């Protein structure tokens, strides 16, 4: 059974295997630095559907089916799927997964959902409540813009601190097995709020949550940043990443040489005009499932910390003057089943 280590971290008795993973994206994602890592690319943002919302559901469906195909499993082999997205009532997930007939646990952690789903699925697997599980999430530029900012037809100007919501999805098949990489531990985040109110500066709003969770993991485990190949955050982008490193440096943890961000990996900031980088649930999901997890599977990366960050607000509370609360969940993965850095 999983056990508590320190105050905030959970260590799994038997590390959880990521048997297979898959990433789905659109044309813009295929043109970025890791465009080759996507299993499925659709040139059409509608993904053959009539609305953007249906397109996002199709992305999740495709990501899960592709991951299942790579794992050589059928939907009936999966005991539970853990998924969520940015749309109201997580309809991207519910409508995308309804045809599978798999028991469904809907999650909302905003852009932290990929780490939240990996963490929650691992707890179920470790406890024996499930034998195999799927973790999945997605985002779509057009659905997010319409829901959280302005109608696309308005053509509003984007500030330099704004980020570009990824049109992408990622899914991972988890089980107790011997296929690397392995999830060894997770740190559950707390809600942090330093009073940021600018919805066009999500990196600044989420950086304090990432800093708090990472510090707690290091404090709980006694490890240091240089113990890891990568400390990879979800979608802090250029602005949030700088704030994160500054905050942790004050606490005695220097991430300068090991930290990177999915929001800086997905797009070419110079050529693709995404301002401060990528964002959205699908950003970290596609980078992890399409790029990072395969590198760990082949042994090119050995020990990483994945910290996905989310802004826990909606348009109503922001218009009422509320600040942007945020959260970050951390997952420690290793290419080794035995002898990981945390036990």
Secondary structure, DSSP 4 states (H G I P E B T S, - for coil): --EEETTTEEEEEEEEEEEEEEEEEEHHHHTSTTGGG-SEEESSTTTTSSSHHHHHHHHHHHHHHHHHHHHT--GGG-SEEEEE-SSGGGHHHHHHHTTT---EEE---GGGHHHHHHHHHHHHHHHTS-SEEEEEEEE-HHHHHHHHS--GGG-----TT--EEP-EEEEEEEESSS-S-EEEEEE----B------TT-HHHHHHHHHHHHHHHHHHHH---GGGSSEEEESS-HHHHHHHHHHHHHHTT---TTTEEEHHHHSS-TTTS--TT-EESHHHHHHHIIIIIHHHHHTTS--EEEEEEEEE---HHHHHTT----EEEEEEEEES-SSS-S--
